[in-house]
Amino acid sequence: MSTTVGVAYDKARAEGRAALVGYLPAGFPSVDGSIAALHAMVDAGCDIIEIGLPYSDPVMDGPTIQAAAQQALDAGIRTTDVLRVVEAVASTGVPTLVMTYWNPIERFGVDRFAQGLYDAGGAGLITPDLTPDFAPEWIAAADARDLDKVFLVAPSSTDERIALTTAACRGFVYATAVMGVTGARETSSDLAGPLVARTRSAIEASAPGLPIGVGLGVSNGAQAAEVASYADGVIVGSAFVRALLDHPGDLDGARKALVALTEDLARGVRS
């Protein structure tokens, strides 16, 4: 039985803070290594986990995530391996989502993937290159299994597009406040606050209570605190991947770096 992300957002709201959402690609640095890394992130304070499905043409990912995904692909990662990672992480009780481009799901089979995700205890799917108006097959498969459907809005989204997107989401809506590819940044985007405000207006009309998670390249606790001041969730990906890339072959060092980063970010979303 999966735990939906709404449970984690409700808990964070009850504690007067934002939720910390952590991302790593499955199979990096190996299948078992990614499971161990994600468990460390959970233990150190991540409220929600996103597991990336490595893809050969990651047009929206920055160089850090691309490098990690390529390592996983070179090692022979398969969609069934991704589902095994989901099962191992979801067993902790932390809501666990898959984030993926749409082509691998179509090739695997939409209904087959939805059932595999459900069986693994996954909470749902984040689909950065799939919009609700082109997602009837996924929406039907997700609704049949009560899986979360997380679509993206961006600063370039019109008010009409934001309304359409939030109405179709379940779990949360992903506000990507960076125009272009993703990646850790030294400063946060001045586009995030206005995007969240526009999205909240749409939510009030079509999906009351839907949380907003923001991804914009957060890499430390101070940035996490800034984003947490206006968002329901702070999404961190490249910084976690970088912590592993910086410790190749050093499992103990990698784990310590992940734990230190997670604890710093967790303090940030609580401050």
C-alpha positions, 0 to 999 in steps of 0.5 A: 500500500503506497503512502501519498505525498499528501500525507507528508505535506499535511504533516509538514503543514501541521508542524508549520514548515515546508516539506523537503523533497529529495531526488536521486536517479535510480541506479546511481552509483549502482542499483543497491548504491542508490537504495542505500543513498536514498535510505540515508536521505530519508533517515536524515530528514527528507519528507518525500523522495523522487526517484529518477528514471534514467533516460538517454535524452534528458533535454531538461536536466542539467549536466550534473543529473545527466552525468549520474543518469548516464552512469546508470544507463552505462551500467545497464539500468532497466525500468524494472530496476527502477521499480525495485528501488521504488519498493525499497524506499517506499518500504520506509513509509516515506512517500516515493515518486518516480520522475521521468520523461514520458517516452520510457513509460510509453515504451514500457506500457502505460498501464503496465508501469502504473501497475508496477508502480502501485505494486512497488508502493510508489505514490505516483509520477512526476512527468516534466515533459507531459502536460495534462491535455496530452495525458489521458492514458496516464490519468486514467491509469493513475486514477484507477490506482489512486496514484499521484499525478504531478504536472509542472508549471513554469514562469512562462505558463499562462494563467489558463495553463496553470489552471488546467495543470493544477486542476489535473494534479493530485499530490502536489503541483511542481513549480519549476522556477528556472527557465531552461535546464535544471541544476544547483545555483548560487542564487535563487530565482526571482521568478519563483515567488510570482509563479507560486502566487499565480499558482495559488490563485489557480488552486483556490479556484480549482484544487483547494489545498493542493500543495506547491513544490518548488524546484529551482536549484536549491543547494543549501539550507539558507536557500531552502529556508528562502524557498520555504517562506513561500512554498509548501515543498522545497525540491532538491536534486542536483545538490544530492547528485553532486554529493555522490559524484564528488565521492566516486568509489568512497561509499562512506564519504558519499553517505556522510556528504549526503547526510550532512547536506540533508540535515542542512536542508532539513534545518532550512525548511524548518527555519 
